[in-house]
């Protein structure tokens, strides 16, 4: 009788496979990546990979889910050790440093995948992509609303508008930088302007922090 595998073990194994898959997608994009590439990167057999994923698109969607969970955690404040504004600008600084350091990004693979969905009707993942965007809007909107309820933010425009603006700006900066490099896109200048505009939208009467 084979030993029973715990759910924790299976989840960790799946996460390890997805981390290996991220290396493949960041290096090759979405369309050129194959299940064999993921097997090679993870050092596993065909059976071990197909025990968790049906095909390369299934791998990619699950990787997006994992990335989304990690992003959502970035906007949770539990111990009250820092302000909402510092939490936000800290996250933005982390993104900036990653782009300037040339850290692997799914930006190009995302562009390929999302564009392919636009022209396909066989995937079944269109609704998930919509839900994914809406979920990110909810996470950011909740974050800004909590900051407002605590008396820190005093928004000059609807909070939902700010959430969508932040997503659109970051998507554009990340994608262009992945394609062209941070020296050409001037990431530091763009992020400085993004922080400036967010500050003007979140603090109607001016920023009162240090």
C-alpha positions in Angstrom: 0.0 0.0 0.0 1.4 3.4 -1.0 1.7 6.0 1.8 -1.0 8.7 1.9 0.1 12.1 0.8 -1.0 15.0 2.9 -2.9 18.0 1.4 -0.1 20.2 2.7 2.5 18.2 0.8 0.4 18.3 -2.4 -0.1 22.0 -2.1 3.6 22.6 -1.6 4.5 20.4 -4.5 2.1 22.3 -6.7 3.6 25.6 -5.6 7.1 24.3 -6.4 6.0 23.3 -9.9 4.4 26.7 -10.4 7.6 28.4 -9.4 9.5 26.4 -11.9 6.9 27.2 -14.5 7.3 30.9 -13.8 11.0 30.6 -14.8 9.9 29.1 -18.1 7.2 31.7 -18.9 9.4 34.6 -18.0 12.1 33.3 -20.3 10.0 32.1 -23.2 6.7 33.9 -23.0 3.4 32.1 -23.0 3.2 30.8 -26.6 6.6 29.2 -26.8 6.4 27.5 -23.4 5.7 23.8 -23.3 4.9 21.2 -20.7 8.3 19.6 -21.4 9.9 22.9 -20.6 8.2 22.9 -17.2 9.2 19.3 -16.5 12.8 20.1 -17.3 12.8 23.3 -15.1 11.1 21.4 -12.2 13.1 18.2 -12.7 10.0 16.0 -12.6 8.6 13.3 -14.8 5.6 13.7 -17.1 3.4 11.9 -14.7 4.4 14.1 -11.8 3.5 17.2 -13.7 0.2 15.9 -15.2 -0.9 14.8 -11.8 -1.5 18.5 -11.1 -2.1 20.2 -14.5 -3.9 19.2 -17.6 -2.0 21.3 -20.1 0.2 24.4 -20.4 -2.8 26.8 -20.2 -3.9 25.1 -16.9 -0.4 25.7 -15.6 -0.5 29.4 -16.5 -3.9 30.1 -15.0 -2.8 28.4 -11.8 0.4 30.5 -11.7 -1.8 33.6 -12.1 -3.9 32.5 -9.2 -0.7 32.1 -7.0 0.6 35.5 -8.1 -2.7 37.1 -7.3 -2.8 35.6 -3.8 0.7 37.0 -3.1 -0.3 40.5 -4.4 -3.4 40.5 -2.2 -1.3 39.8 0.8 0.7 43.0 0.0 -2.3 45.1 0.9 -3.2 43.6 4.2 -2.3 45.6 7.4 -2.9 43.6 10.5 -0.7 44.9 13.3 -1.0 48.7 12.7 2.7 49.2 12.7 2.6 51.4 9.6 0.2 53.8 7.8 -1.8 52.8 4.8 0.2 55.3 2.7 3.5 53.8 3.7 2.1 50.4 3.0 1.1 51.6 -0.5 4.3 53.4 -1.3 6.4 50.6 0.1 4.7 48.2 -2.3 5.3 50.6 -5.2 9.0 50.9 -4.3 9.3 47.2 -4.2 7.8 47.0 -7.7 10.2 49.8 -8.9 13.3 48.1 -7.5 12.2 44.8 -9.2 11.9 46.5 -12.6 15.2 48.4 -12.2 17.0 45.1 -11.2 15.5 43.3 -14.2 13.8 40.7 -12.1 11.9 38.1 -14.0 8.4 39.2 -14.9 5.3 37.6 -16.4 4.4 40.9 -18.1 5.2 39.8 -21.7 3.7 36.3 -21.1 0.5 38.0 -19.7 0.2 40.2 -22.7 0.5 37.1 -25.0 -2.0 35.1 -23.0 -4.6 37.9 -22.5 -4.5 38.8 -26.2 -4.9 35.1 -27.2 -8.0 34.9 -25.1 -9.5 37.9 -26.9 -9.4 35.9 -30.2 -10.4 32.5 -28.8 -13.6 30.9 -27.7 -12.3 27.5 -26.8 -10.5 28.4 -23.5 -13.2 28.8 -21.0 -11.0 31.1 -19.0 -12.4 34.4 -20.2 -14.7 34.6 -17.1 -11.8 33.9 -14.8 -9.8 36.7 -16.4 -12.7 39.1 -15.7 -13.1 37.8 -12.2 -9.3 38.2 -11.7 -9.5 41.9 -12.6 -12.5 42.5 -10.5 -10.9 40.7 -7.5 -7.9 43.0 -7.8 -10.2 46.0 -7.9 -11.9 44.7 -4.7 -8.6 44.3 -2.9 -7.4 47.8 -3.7 -10.8 49.4 -3.1 -11.0 47.7 0.3 -7.5 48.9 1.2 -8.3 52.5 0.3 -11.7 52.3 2.1 -10.0 51.1 5.3 -7.5 53.9 5.0 -10.4 56.4 4.7 -12.4 54.9 7.5 -9.3 55.3 9.8 -9.2 58.9 8.9 -5.9 58.6 7.0 -7.2 59.0 3.5 -9.5 61.8 2.4 -10.1 60.9 -1.3 -10.8 63.7 -3.8 -12.2 61.2 -6.3 -14.2 57.9 -6.0 -12.0 55.2 -4.5 -13.0 52.7 -7.3 -11.5 55.2 -9.8 -8.2 55.3 -7.9 -8.0 51.5 -7.8 -8.5 51.2 -11.6 -6.1 54.0 -12.2 -3.4 52.3 -10.2 -3.9 49.0 -12.0 -3.8 50.6 -15.4 -0.7 52.7 -14.6 1.2 49.7 -13.2 0.2 47.4 -16.0 1.5 49.9 -18.5 4.8 50.6 -16.7 5.5 47.0 -16.1 4.8 45.9 -19.7 6.7 48.6 -21.3 9.7 48.1 -19.0 9.7 44.4 -19.7 9.8 45.1 -23.4 12.2 48.1 -23.5 14.2 48.2 -20.3 14.0 50.6 -17.3 16.6 53.0 -18.8 14.3 53.7 -21.8 11.0 53.8 -19.9 12.5 55.9 -17.0 10.9 53.8 -14.3 12.1 56.1 -11.5 10.5 59.1 -13.1 7.2 57.3 -13.9 6.9 55.9 -10.4 7.6 59.3 -8.9 4.8 60.8 -11.0 2.5 57.9 -10.0 3.1 58.5 -6.3 2.5 62.2 -6.8 -0.8 61.6 -8.6 -2.0 59.0 -6.0 -1.2 61.4 -3.2 -3.3 64.2 -4.8 -6.2 61.8 -5.2 -6.0 60.2 -1.7 -5.4 63.4 0.3 -8.0 66.0 -0.6 -6.5 68.5 1.8 -2.9 67.6 1.3 -0.7 64.9 2.7 -0.3 65.2 6.5 2.3 62.5 7.0 6.1 62.8 7.5 
